[in-house]
Amino acid sequence: MAEVPGAAARERALLLENIHPDAIAALSKVGVHAERVDGALDPDELATRVRGFAILGIRSKTEVTDRVLDAADSLLAIGAFCIGTNQIDLASASRRGIAVFNAPFSNTRSVVEVAVAEIIALTRRLTNKNADMHAGIWDKSADGSHELRGQRLGIIGYGNIGTQLSVLAENLGMTVFFYDVADKLALGNARPCATMAELLESVDVVTLHVDGRRGNVGLFGEPEFARMRLGGLFLNLSRGFVVDHAALRRHIESGHLAGAAVDVFPNEPKSRDEEFVSQLRGLPNVILTPHIGGSTEEAQQGIGRFVGTKLSDFLVEGATTLSVNLPALALAPHPGAHRLLHVHHNVPGVLASINGILANHDANVEGQLLRTRGDVGYVLTDISCDYSAEVLRGLEGLKATIRVRQLS
């Protein structure tokens, strides 16, 4: 399928889940009209609504399934205005030549600050003190209340969030241990652990900051909680499906763990009108927050600007820098040239075939880049002369072609 610049589908974006206005501003600069929806849409609703839109913007609650993508007749790109992309069928998007972008760094500080605040609140048992005060109970006892200084923090997942938390925790006087499946450089005086078991047996506070890959489903359950130290604290600000909440409840109720903070859940309400249901409700010294780790005005503004700019750059220049599924390409503009985008199956000879078609129509190449990623290849080509519709038909007709797009 070849698209022509100025087509109506390229000028419309559907943005769900209260995406920041800075995203709309970034898209408006390149002539895209954005329509906003306050909440998430389920796959059936989205499959009906997404038709005719070139851009889809979502956060964590909207699932973009293969069926949704099949219904998205004009979709060019998806913006995940969050860190994770496990709610998107990336393989299906790649098969259709749809670029996916996310915001891997923009809310890192916000999540780290919540983690620090929760560790302090749990360590000082502020949740219990607050509940007592609201009930009219004045209890100044220091029992179970501790300083952070000298406490041992275990970070599981030493990525962007884990490393920044490591630095701040050490500045607060904590000793930091970390575990990651990949070999990571320790920051400051943080100590790497060879296994998760080693970390769990060494620390007072455990916090999870892993990604949404399928291998992390059920990562933390009964055996892991059992290995934690008596009186330990547990935090999860990563993914809801990572933790066995029934096991966590048992260890809180038995007194094995002194407290927990959870920001993400296996099943989350789509809006404030739907009741939040969890086995963790009503437990002492347990902080439950509605997936707000990255929900600060600063983070949401940064995410809106970052992802919105990535989407607009893709529409205008074909740039896929930091795309999570397509090969990363950015070709400097050549004044007066016409730009063609070609997404294809990664098989030998595609570039030669593309250039053969261009040569047969006397199209001189001013600039060209090819990159592959897994099963997908991507070519950006600038040509200096006008060209006929036969060029587009020739490129579209190649056996390996997934998508052809004409920018100018």
N, C-alpha and C positions, 0 to 999 in steps of 0.2 A: 504494500500500500504506500503510495507516495502522497505527501502533503504539500500544498502550495502556500507560500507566505500570505498572510492576511486572511486565511480561512477562518470562519467564525469559531471553529472548535479551538483554535489556538489562542483565542482571546478571552476564554472563560476559565475561571478557576473555582472549584468547590472546596471551601475551607470549613472543616468541622471542628468541634470541641473548643470553641472560644480561642482560636489562634490569635496571637497578638496583632494589632493593627499595623505594626511595622512590616509584617509580611505582605499585607495588602498594599502598603506604600511601595514596597520593592517591586511588586508585580505591576502596579499601576504605571510605574515609570516606563515600562516597555509595552504599554497598551493593553494589559490584561485586565479584564473586568472580573472582580472576585465576588462570589456569593458566600455569605457566612451562615453556618448552622451552629447554634449554641452547644448542642450536645453531640453524642456519638450516634451513629446509625448502625443498625444490625445489618448483616450481609444482604438480606433480602431487600431492605430499604435502600441500601447503598447501590445495589445492582440496578435498581430502577432509577435512582436519582443521578447516577454518575454519567449517564449517556449525554454525549455532546460536550463534555468538559475536557479540556486539554490538560488541566492540572488538578490534582487531588491533594489536599492538605489534611493530615490527620494528626492525632496524638496517640496515646497508648490504648484507648478503649475501643477504637474502630478496627475491625478485622477486614483486611483486603484479601479476599480469597480468590482462588482461580475462577470461580463463578462470577465474582465481581469484575475481575479483569476481562473476562470473556464478554461481559455486557458493556464494558467501557469502550465504546466504538471509536472515540476520538482521543483517548488518553495518551499523553506523551511522557508525563513525569508524575511521580508521587513524592510529596514532601512529608517526612515523618518529623513533626515538630517536637522531638524528644530524642532520647539517646537510642532506645531500642527499636529494632525493626522486625522482631519476631512475630508481630501482628500482621505482617505483609508476606504474601507468598512470593518471595524474591525470585525463585526459579521460574515461576509463571510470568512474572514481570519481565525477566530477561528474555524468555522465549518470544515475547511480543515486542522487544526493543524498547520497553518502558524504563526510563531511568528512575532510580530511587535515591533520595538524599535524606540525610538525618542531621542531627546536631550532636556530635559526639563529645563536645567540650563545653558548650555554652552554659550548662547548668551545674557544672562540676562543683563550683564553690558553694552554691546553695545547698546541695546534698551534703557536702562535708560539714557545713555549719549546723545543719539539723542533726547530723550524727554526733557532733561534739556536744550540742545542747542536750541531746537525749542521754548521752553517757553521763553528763553532769547531773541531770535530773534523776536518773536511776541510781547513781552512786550516792546521792544525798537523800534519796527517797522522797523527793519533792512531791511526787504524785500522791503518796499517802498523806503527807503533811497537808497538802492542799485539800484533799477530800475531808480530812478531819476538821480543818478550819471551817469549811462550808457546812459541816454538820455541827458546828459549835464546840468542838473539842480543841482545847489548848494543850498540846503535847510538845514540850521542848526537849524531849529525850533525844540523845545522840545515838541511841542504839541502832546499829545497822547503817549508819551514815558515815561516809568515808571521803577523804580527799582523792582527787585524781593523781596527785603526785605520788609516784611510787607504784601505781597500778600497772599491770601488764595488759596491753591491748593486742589482740590477735586479729589481723585483717585477712580475710579470705577473698582473694581477687585483688591483685596489686596493679590495677590499671590507672586511668586518669583520676578517678575518685579515690581509690585506695592509696595512691601515692601522696596525694595532697592531704588526705586525712592523716597519713603517717607523719608528715612534717609538722602539722598543727598539734597532733597528740604529743609528739616528742617535746615541742615547745612548752606544753603544759606540764611536763615532768613525767609523762608516761614512758614506759619501756615498750617498744613496738616490735612485734613479731608479725611475719606475714607468710602466706602460702599462696602460690599461683601455679597453675599447670604448666605455664611457660616460664622460662628462665628470665627473671627480671632483676634489674640493677637496684640494689637497696639504696634508699635515700637516707642521709643522715646516719644514725646509728641503728637503723632498723635491722632486724635479724631474720634472714630467710629460714623457713622450715622445710625439711625435705618431704614431709607428709602432712596432711591435714591432722592426722592423729597426734603428731608431735606438737603442732600448734595448740590443739584443744587441751592437751595435758599441761601446757606451759603458761596459760594466760588466765586473767581474771575476767576480761571482757572480750567477747567474740562479735565481730561485725562482718556481714556479708556484703560484698560489692562485686558480684559476678555478673556475667552477661547473660543474654537470653537464649543461648544455644541449647538445643534439645538435650545435650548431654548433661545439662545442669538440672533437669527435672528431677525432683526428689533428692537433690544433693545432700540435704541436711535433715536427718530423721532421728529415730530412736537411738541408733548406735552412736551418732555424733553427740547428741545431747548427753548421753550417758558418760561420755568421755570428758565432758566439761567439769571443771572444778566445782566443788561444793560452794554455793553462794555466788556463782558466776552470773554474769549479765550477758544477754544475747540481743543483737540488733539485726534486722533485715531491712535494708533500703534498696534491694536489688530487683528481684522478681518474685512474684507471689507463689509461683509453682515450685520454687526451690526448697521450701520448708514444709515439713509435716507438722501442721498446727496442732493436731491431736497430741502428738508426742511433746510438743512445747508446753501445751496446757498441763499435761501430766507432771512434767518436771517443775513447773511453777507451783502447782498445787501441793506437790510432795515436799516443797521447800528445798529441793536440790538446787534450783536456780532462784536467785534473789529478785530477778526482774527481767523485763524484756521490752523492746520497742520495735514495732512492726509498722511499716509504711505501705507495704504492697501485699496483695492477697490473691489467692487463686481465682476467686470470683468477686469482681468489684461492680458496684452499682453503676449504671450508665448515667444517672443523674441524681440530684439530691432528693428527688421525689421517691426514689426506690430505697427500701430499707437495707441497711448494711447488716449482713448476717455473718457472724464469725464465732468459732469456738473460743476465741480469746477474749470476748467481751466479759466484763465483770471481774477480771482477775486483778489482784493487788499488785501495785508497782509495775503495771504493764501499760505502756503508752501505745495507743493506736491512733494512727493518723491516716487521712484519706488520700494516699498516694500524692503527697505534697512535697516530697523531698526536693524537687526542682522547681517548686511553684513559688518563686519570688517574682516581683515585678521586674527586677533586673534580669533574672534568668529568662523569663518569658519574652522580654523585649529582645534580648540577645539572640534567642532561638528564632524568633520571628524574623529578625533582620538577616541572620545567617542563612537559614533555609530558604527564605524568600529570595535572597540574592542568588543562591545556587540555582534555584528554579528559573529565575529570569535570565541568568547567564546561559543556561541550557537552551532556553527558548531562542535567545537572540544570537548566540555564538556557537551553540552545540557543545559547550564546555561540560565535561563530566568529572571535573576534579572533585575528589572525595565522594563520588557516587559509591553506594554500597554494593551495587550489582553489575554495573557496566564498566568497561575498561576506562581508566582515567585519562582523558585527553583535553588539552587546551591549545588551540592553534591561534597564534597572534593574527589579528586581522590584516588583510591585504587590501588597501584602499582601491575601490573600483572593481574588486573581484566578486565573483558569485560563489557562495559556499554550498556544498552538498554534503549531506550526512548519510552514511551507509552503515547500518547495523546488520551483521551477518553471522551465520554459523561459522565457527572457527575451523575451517578446512583449508587445505593448501590451494594456492592459486587465485584467491579472491582479488587481491590487489592487482595482479596482472590482468585479470578480466575487467576490472573497473577501468584501469588505464587504457586497456584496449578499446573499450567503448568510447572513452573520451577522445582518444587519438583518431578513431574512425569518424568522429564529428568535428575534427580540427579544434578541439578544446585544449588550450595550453594550460598546463598545471602551474600555478603560481606558488602553491604551498600545499603540503599534504602530510598527514600523520596517520599511522596505523598502530593500534594496540589491541592485544587480545587479553581475555580474562576467562579462564575456564572454557566453556563451550561457545563463547560469544566473542566476535571481533567487531571493531568499530573503526571507521575511517572518516576523517575530515579532509575534504578536498576543496581548495580555492582555485577557480579557473578564471582566466582573464577575459574571456569573450562571452557574448550571448550564446545561448544554446537552445536547441529545439526540444519539444516534448519527447522526441525520440530518444534523447539521452536518458531522460527519466524512465521511460519505458524499458530501455535496454538494461539499466541498473536494476530496476524492479524485477525484470525477467530472469536475472541470474538465479540459478538453483539455490545458492547459499543465502540469498537475501532474506532478511527478516523485516527490515524497514528502511525506506528511503525518505529523506526529508530535504526539502529545498529551502534554504534560508534567505537567499537573495538572488 
